[in-house]
Amino acid sequence: MMTSSPFPDGAQRQAARQAKRDAVLLAAVRMFNARGFHATSLDDVAASLGISKPTIYHYLGTKDQVLLECVTLGLNQLLDAVAEARGKPGTGLARLRAFLISYVQVNMDDFGRCVIRTGDEMLSPESGKRFRHLKREIDTALRSLIREAIADGSMAPVDERIAAFTFAGALNWPARWFDPDGPKTAEATAEQMVDLLLGGCTPR
């Protein structure tokens, strides 16, 4: 009869490592958002978790690498939202609406907020290149959803470039003003904002 080992196996060690890495990222992104990237040191992040700075280097690397990981997580959440919206039934406008609502909600949360508050100049040239590439993917996906809504007649013909910039410009700002302790939930706020924006895009 086999007895359970008191020592963690490979999967358990990997899960424990991932949990520690996630904890460091969450602490870092919240400090970056609250204090600003330049005003936050890895010493600050380490102290908030009761660990040493070399521990952060072990799990994530330099401060630039930590920030890149934070914004990559936020942008990947948006790419996941694109895939989810594309799988929904209904019109092109319905899928666009679903994505835009998710877009706002991601931007109201920790990692999405970090994306909006991060400028290219905060990152190293190589990290900045990766950051811009992911942002272009989001813009390309948004324009594609707009084109599909126009093509099926569920959205009025508009300039897709101007529409994409307008949607993104308006829906990025909740990253700066939305209060999760305020009178409305993130979901209700997102739906109201998107419906206001799309109200001018329905076919006449």
C-alpha positions as CSV (number, residue, x, y, z in Angstrom):
1,M,0.0,0.0,0.0
2,M,1.4,3.4,-1.0
3,T,1.5,6.1,1.5
4,S,1.3,9.8,0.6
5,S,4.6,11.6,0.5
6,P,5.1,14.6,2.8
7,F,7.2,16.1,0.0
8,P,5.5,18.1,-2.8
9,D,5.7,16.6,-6.3
10,G,6.5,18.5,-9.5
11,A,3.0,19.7,-10.1
12,Q,2.6,20.9,-6.5
13,R,5.9,22.8,-6.7
14,Q,4.9,24.4,-9.9
15,A,1.5,25.4,-8.5
16,A,3.2,26.9,-5.4
17,R,5.7,28.8,-7.6
18,Q,2.8,30.2,-9.8
19,A,0.9,31.3,-6.7
20,K,3.9,33.2,-5.4
21,R,4.5,34.7,-8.8
22,D,0.9,35.8,-9.0
23,A,1.0,37.3,-5.5
24,V,4.1,39.4,-6.5
25,L,2.4,40.6,-9.7
26,L,-0.8,41.6,-7.9
27,A,1.1,43.5,-5.2
28,A,3.3,45.2,-7.9
29,V,0.4,46.2,-10.2
30,R,-1.6,47.7,-7.3
31,M,1.4,49.8,-6.2
32,F,2.2,50.9,-9.8
33,N,-1.5,52.0,-10.1
34,A,-1.7,53.8,-6.8
35,R,1.8,55.4,-6.6
36,G,3.0,55.4,-10.2
37,F,5.6,53.2,-11.7
38,H,8.6,55.6,-11.1
39,A,7.6,56.2,-7.5
40,T,7.4,52.5,-6.7
41,S,10.5,50.4,-6.1
42,L,10.9,46.7,-6.0
43,D,11.9,47.2,-2.3
44,D,8.4,48.6,-1.7
45,V,6.8,45.6,-3.4
46,A,8.9,43.2,-1.5
47,A,8.3,44.9,1.8
48,S,4.5,44.7,1.3
49,L,4.7,40.9,0.9
50,G,7.3,40.4,3.6
51,I,9.9,39.0,1.2
52,S,13.3,40.2,-0.1
53,K,13.9,42.0,-3.4
54,P,16.1,39.0,-4.7
55,T,12.9,36.9,-4.3
56,I,11.2,39.1,-6.8
57,Y,14.2,38.8,-9.2
58,H,13.9,35.1,-8.8
59,Y,10.2,34.9,-9.8
60,L,9.9,37.8,-12.3
61,G,13.2,39.6,-12.9
62,T,13.8,43.4,-13.0
63,K,11.3,46.2,-12.5
64,D,11.0,46.6,-16.3
65,Q,10.2,42.9,-16.6
66,V,7.6,43.1,-13.8
67,L,5.9,46.0,-15.5
68,L,5.9,44.2,-18.9
69,E,4.4,41.2,-17.3
70,C,1.6,43.3,-15.7
71,V,0.6,45.0,-18.9
72,T,0.9,41.8,-20.8
73,L,-1.6,40.2,-18.5
74,G,-4.0,43.1,-19.0
75,L,-3.7,43.0,-22.8
76,N,-4.1,39.2,-22.8
77,Q,-7.4,39.7,-20.9
78,L,-8.5,42.0,-23.7
79,L,-7.5,39.4,-26.3
80,D,-9.5,36.8,-24.4
81,A,-12.4,39.1,-24.5
82,V,-12.2,39.4,-28.3
83,A,-12.2,35.6,-28.6
84,E,-15.2,35.4,-26.3
85,A,-17.1,38.1,-28.1
86,R,-16.5,36.4,-31.5
87,G,-18.1,33.2,-30.2
88,K,-21.3,34.9,-29.3
89,P,-24.4,34.5,-31.4
90,G,-26.4,37.4,-32.9
91,T,-25.4,40.4,-35.0
92,G,-22.0,42.0,-35.5
93,L,-23.2,44.9,-33.4
94,A,-24.1,42.5,-30.6
95,R,-20.6,41.0,-30.7
96,L,-19.0,44.5,-30.8
97,R,-21.1,45.5,-27.8
98,A,-20.1,42.4,-25.9
99,F,-16.4,43.1,-26.5
100,L,-16.6,46.8,-25.6
101,I,-18.4,45.9,-22.3
102,S,-15.6,43.5,-21.5
103,Y,-13.0,46.1,-22.6
104,V,-14.3,48.6,-20.0
105,Q,-14.4,46.1,-17.3
106,V,-10.9,44.9,-17.9
107,N,-9.7,48.5,-17.8
108,M,-11.4,49.0,-14.4
109,D,-9.5,46.1,-12.9
110,D,-5.9,46.0,-11.7
111,F,-4.0,44.8,-14.8
112,G,-6.1,46.6,-17.4
113,R,-5.7,49.8,-15.4
114,C,-2.0,49.4,-15.5
115,V,-2.1,49.1,-19.3
116,I,-3.9,52.5,-19.6
117,R,-1.5,54.1,-17.1
118,T,1.7,52.8,-18.7
119,G,3.4,54.9,-21.4
120,D,5.9,53.4,-23.8
121,E,8.7,55.5,-22.3
122,M,8.3,53.7,-19.0
123,L,9.6,50.5,-20.5
124,S,12.9,49.5,-22.0
125,P,13.0,49.7,-25.9
126,E,12.6,45.9,-26.2
127,S,9.7,45.7,-23.7
128,G,8.1,48.8,-25.3
129,K,8.2,47.1,-28.7
130,R,6.3,44.1,-27.2
131,F,3.8,46.4,-25.5
132,R,3.1,48.3,-28.7
133,H,2.7,45.0,-30.7
134,L,0.0,43.7,-28.2
135,K,-1.8,47.1,-28.3
136,R,-1.9,46.9,-32.1
137,E,-3.5,43.5,-31.9
138,I,-6.3,44.9,-29.8
139,D,-6.8,47.8,-32.1
140,T,-6.9,45.5,-35.2
141,A,-9.4,43.2,-33.5
142,L,-11.6,46.2,-32.5
143,R,-11.6,47.5,-36.1
144,S,-12.4,44.0,-37.4
145,L,-15.5,43.8,-35.1
146,I,-16.6,47.3,-36.3
147,R,-16.2,46.2,-40.0
148,E,-18.3,43.0,-39.4
149,A,-21.1,45.0,-37.7
150,I,-21.2,47.4,-40.6
151,A,-21.1,44.5,-43.2
152,D,-24.1,42.7,-41.7
153,G,-26.1,46.0,-41.5
154,S,-26.4,46.0,-37.7
155,M,-24.3,49.1,-37.5
156,A,-24.5,52.3,-39.5
157,P,-21.6,52.9,-42.0
158,V,-18.9,54.8,-40.1
159,D,-15.2,55.4,-40.5
160,E,-13.8,52.4,-38.7
161,R,-10.6,54.1,-37.7
162,I,-12.4,57.1,-36.1
163,A,-14.9,54.7,-34.5
164,A,-12.1,52.6,-33.0
165,F,-10.2,55.6,-31.6
166,T,-13.5,57.1,-30.2
167,F,-14.5,53.8,-28.5
168,A,-11.0,53.2,-27.1
169,G,-10.5,56.8,-26.0
170,A,-13.8,57.0,-24.1
171,L,-13.5,53.5,-22.6
172,N,-9.9,53.9,-21.5
173,W,-10.8,56.6,-19.1
174,P,-12.6,54.6,-16.4
175,A,-9.2,53.2,-15.6
176,R,-8.6,56.6,-14.0
177,W,-12.0,57.5,-12.5
178,F,-14.0,54.4,-11.8
179,D,-14.4,53.8,-8.1
180,P,-15.2,50.1,-7.2
181,D,-16.7,51.3,-4.0
182,G,-19.0,53.7,-5.8
183,P,-22.7,53.5,-6.3
184,K,-22.5,51.5,-9.5
185,T,-20.9,48.1,-10.3
186,A,-18.2,47.8,-12.9
187,E,-20.6,45.8,-15.1
188,A,-23.4,48.4,-14.8
189,T,-21.1,51.3,-15.6
190,A,-19.6,49.4,-18.6
191,E,-23.0,48.7,-20.0
192,Q,-24.2,52.2,-19.6
193,M,-21.1,53.7,-21.2
194,V,-21.1,51.3,-24.2
195,D,-24.8,51.9,-24.8
196,L,-24.2,55.6,-24.9
197,L,-21.4,55.3,-27.4
198,L,-23.3,52.8,-29.6
199,G,-26.5,54.8,-29.6
200,G,-25.1,57.0,-32.4
201,C,-24.1,53.9,-34.5
202,T,-27.3,52.2,-35.1
203,P,-28.7,52.2,-38.6
204,R,-31.2,55.0,-39.4
